[in-house]
């Protein structure tokens, strides 16, 4: 019975063949007069398989980076996710991690109510119009394609002039209110005063 060569024996054979001079070419040589060996071609194939294919530049550009409208900024890539969201108020900014985002509700007459739960419970009430309308140059909107998929980077209060310019063609944000609560009773009292329709 013949012994099968071990993995190490086969490896030694490959290494020996790499150190020996290549056999003379029997087919046409390349432009420089050198014909690659079978092992050179194999190495080239393996190298090309381990390097990821780069997408066409147009697709890469369209899927990368950030986009924005007057009301909010977002990640363009449909699979990209933000770690946090910034609320840009007229008197400063507040950030919340998406990991804290709990249930949220949209009511066109009241606005968009977001609940963040961390060390305390925070409510963010975004008042405006057309908050669920997709942008004209994109399929993203503030609600389903934006916040639900964690693609919104920031939301901002707009000036009256900006709101007039956008009109009914896109989302506008008049005001953002941020409140923190230590108890559910405080939260319900605040909602009763500021956005009662969300209590139902």
Secondary structure, DSSP 8 states (H G I E B T S, - for coil): ------HHHHHHHHHHHHHS-----SS---TTS----HHHHHHHHHHHHHS-----HHHHHHHSSEEE-SSEEEESSTT---SEEEEEETTEEEEEEGGGEEEEEEETTTEEEEEEESSSEEEEEEEEE-TT---TTSS--SIIIIITTT-EEEEE---HHHHHHHTTSS-EEEEEEEEEESSHHHHHHHHHHH-GGGG-
